[in-house]
Amino acid sequence: MSKFYKRHIFFCNNIRTDGKQCCSQSGAKEMYRYAKDKCRANASLGEGRLGVSESRCLGRCENGPVVVVYPDNVWYQYIDEEDIDEILESHLEGGNTVDRLLIK
């Protein structure tokens, strides 16, 4: 079975209205947009390359903000653009897990 993307990262962008913690409260939308724009600028998006998508709740609210990388099923917690850069460069492009950001 062939894969459309080499790797695909999903940014949780859930919005909760009950006051409980959610990724959107931590700038997830901006980090998703940052990652998408960066990958678009360096022409790494598309079939056979990378996918960058947003998602609703990924169920890891206590670790937020979070992303998951498929097909590797690796979960990360991030804080800022430097963390996103490291995930994109090390894991999505290079295939190397970023241990310091892993959710275990």
TAWOVEN-V799508 format. One record per backbone hydrogen bond with DSSP energy under -1.0 kcal/mol. CO is the residue of the C=O (numbers start at 0). NH is the residue of the N-H. Records with the same first field share a line. If there is no record, write none. Layout:
CO: NH + NH
This chain:
3: 47
6: 50
7: 69
8: 52
9: 67
10: 54
13: 23
21: 24
22: 25 + 27
23: 26
26: 30
27: 31
28: 32
29: 33
30: 34
31: 35
32: 36
33: 37
34: 38
35: 39
36: 40
37: 41
38: 43
39: 42
43: 49
45: 48
48: 5 + 6
49: 45
50: 8
52: 10
54: 12
59: 62
60: 63
64: 77
65: 11
66: 75
67: 9
68: 72 + 73
69: 7
73: 68
74: 102
75: 66
79: 83
80: 84
81: 85
82: 86
83: 87
84: 88
85: 89
86: 90 + 91
87: 92
88: 93
89: 95
90: 94
96: 98
97: 100
98: 101
100: 76
